Amino acid sequence: MATFFASKMASLLGDRLFEISGQGPPPQKDFFQLVITKNEVILTSWRISLRLECRGLPPNQQKTSHQDFQNDKTLQYEVGAVFGQRILDYTAALCQGKFDYLERLPDDIMLRIMYCLELKDTALLAQTSRRFKTVRTTLFSSEKFWEQTVRNCTGFNRDIEDIASAMGWKSTFLTFFHNSDDKKQQ
């Protein structure tokens, strides 16, 4: 069963597992792109210089398998120097087959999951990654989310519904329920 689940989850992955680009560390002005596919790590660099001998140079591309990347200390050093330790660690994890499936869920599914969490739990989840923080921001800008949250609070009644219709669901929550100790949030 675990093998079946792993193969189903792996089928959700696209060919590109990760991609990032940016300028190299000073003093150079070179531009770099790191692409991690299901089988390869590809580091491409473009030389940025005013020198005549550098004009028209093609990009330099280093391709290596996941296994070879794990043993290539020079390439690891270059990835770490350009993109930082966090990206190097993430690259190494992907090369070892450690995929973060939650990060890869479509936004609409992540929003559905977050709808089911209590408000404080969405805050905790948002601290785990930039993507969850972005989805949480989207969720919190949704009137539907605030309506659902208010409707699930202890003390919700027809009068509160009328007030929410006039001033908005989020304002109603923050005014009447935010500091309430006995509220029940979704």
C-alpha positions in Angstrom: 0.0 0.0 0.0 2.8 2.4 0.9 4.5 1.8 -2.5 1.2 2.4 -4.3 0.7 5.7 -2.4 4.3 6.8 -3.1 4.0 6.1 -6.8 0.7 8.0 -7.0 2.2 11.0 -5.2 5.2 10.8 -7.5 3.0 11.0 -10.5 1.8 14.4 -9.3 5.2 15.8 -9.8 6.0 17.6 -13.0 9.3 17.1 -14.8 10.8 20.2 -13.1 10.9 19.7 -9.4 12.4 23.1 -8.6 13.7 26.2 -10.4 15.4 29.3 -9.1 17.5 32.0 -10.7 19.4 35.1 -9.5 22.6 37.1 -9.6 25.8 35.6 -8.3 27.5 37.0 -5.1 29.6 40.1 -5.4 31.9 41.2 -7.0 30.7 39.3 -10.1 27.5 40.2 -11.9 26.9 36.8 -13.5 23.4 35.5 -13.6 22.6 31.9 -12.6 19.7 29.5 -13.0 19.3 26.2 -11.1 16.8 23.6 -12.4 16.2 20.3 -10.7 14.3 17.8 -12.8 13.3 14.2 -11.9 16.7 13.0 -13.1 19.1 15.9 -13.3 20.5 19.0 -11.6 21.2 21.7 -14.2 23.2 24.9 -13.2 23.4 27.4 -16.0 25.4 30.7 -15.8 25.5 33.7 -18.0 28.7 35.8 -17.9 27.8 39.5 -17.4 30.7 41.8 -18.2 31.6 44.9 -20.2 34.8 43.3 -21.5 34.9 42.7 -25.2 36.2 39.2 -24.9 33.1 38.2 -22.9 30.5 39.6 -25.4 28.6 36.9 -27.2 29.8 34.1 -24.9 27.2 31.3 -24.7 25.9 30.3 -21.3 27.8 27.8 -19.3 25.7 24.8 -18.4 26.6 22.0 -16.0 24.3 19.0 -16.0 24.6 16.1 -13.6 22.5 13.2 -12.3 21.1 13.4 -8.8 23.6 10.8 -7.6 26.6 12.6 -9.2 25.4 15.9 -7.6 25.5 14.3 -4.2 29.2 13.5 -4.7 30.2 16.7 -6.6 31.5 19.0 -3.8 32.5 21.7 -6.3 29.0 22.0 -7.8 27.5 21.9 -4.3 29.8 24.7 -3.3 28.8 26.8 -6.3 25.1 26.2 -5.7 25.5 27.2 -2.0 27.6 30.3 -2.9 25.1 31.6 -5.4 21.7 30.6 -3.8 22.6 29.9 -0.1 22.7 27.0 2.3 18.9 26.6 2.4 18.6 26.1 -1.4 21.6 23.7 -1.3 20.0 21.6 1.4 16.7 21.6 -0.5 18.5 20.5 -3.7 20.3 17.7 -1.8 16.9 16.6 -0.4 15.3 16.5 -3.8 18.3 14.5 -5.1 17.7 12.0 -2.4 14.0 11.6 -3.4 12.7 13.6 -0.4 9.8 15.5 -2.0 7.6 18.0 -0.1 4.2 17.1 -1.5 2.3 19.7 0.5 4.3 22.5 -1.1 3.3 21.1 -4.5 -0.5 21.0 -3.9 -2.5 23.4 -6.1 -3.7 26.5 -4.3 -7.3 25.6 -4.5 -6.7 22.3 -2.6 -4.5 24.1 -0.1 -7.2 26.6 0.5 -9.7 23.8 1.1 -7.4 22.3 3.7 -6.9 25.6 5.4 -10.6 26.2 5.5 -10.8 23.2 7.8 -8.2 24.4 10.2 -8.8 26.6 13.3 -7.6 30.2 12.9 -4.6 29.7 15.2 -3.6 26.6 13.2 -3.5 28.5 9.9 -1.1 30.9 11.6 1.1 28.1 12.6 1.0 26.5 9.2 1.8 29.8 7.5 5.1 29.9 9.5 6.3 26.7 7.8 6.9 28.2 4.3 6.5 31.2 2.1 4.0 29.4 0.0 1.7 28.6 3.0 2.0 32.3 4.1 0.9 33.4 0.6 -2.1 31.0 0.6 -3.0 32.1 4.1 -3.0 35.7 2.9 -5.3 34.7 0.0 -7.5 32.9 2.5 -7.7 35.8 4.9 -8.7 38.2 2.1 -11.7 36.0 1.3 -15.1 37.1 2.6 -16.2 33.5 2.4 -13.5 32.5 4.9 -14.5 35.2 7.4 -18.2 34.4 7.0 -17.5 30.7 7.7 -15.4 31.7 10.7 -18.0 34.0 12.2 -20.8 31.5 11.6 -18.9 28.9 13.6 -18.3 31.2 16.6 -20.2 30.8 19.8 -22.7 33.6 20.0 -23.4 33.8 16.3 -27.1 34.8 15.7 -29.3 36.6 13.3 -28.3 40.0 14.7 -24.6 39.3 14.1 -25.5 38.2 10.6 -27.2 41.5 9.9 -24.2 43.4 11.3 -21.9 41.4 9.1 -24.0 42.1 6.1 -23.5 45.8 6.8 -19.9 46.0 7.9 -18.3 42.9 6.4 -17.6 39.5 7.9 -13.9 40.1 8.7 -14.7 43.4 10.6 -17.5 41.6 12.4 -15.1 38.8 13.5 -12.4 41.3 14.7 -15.0 43.4 16.5 -17.1 40.8 18.3 -15.2 37.5 18.4 -11.4 38.1 18.1 -10.7 38.4 21.8 -13.5 36.1 23.0 -12.1 33.2 25.0 -15.1 31.0 24.5 -15.4 31.3 20.7 -15.4 28.2 18.6 -13.5 28.8 15.3 -13.6 26.6 12.4 
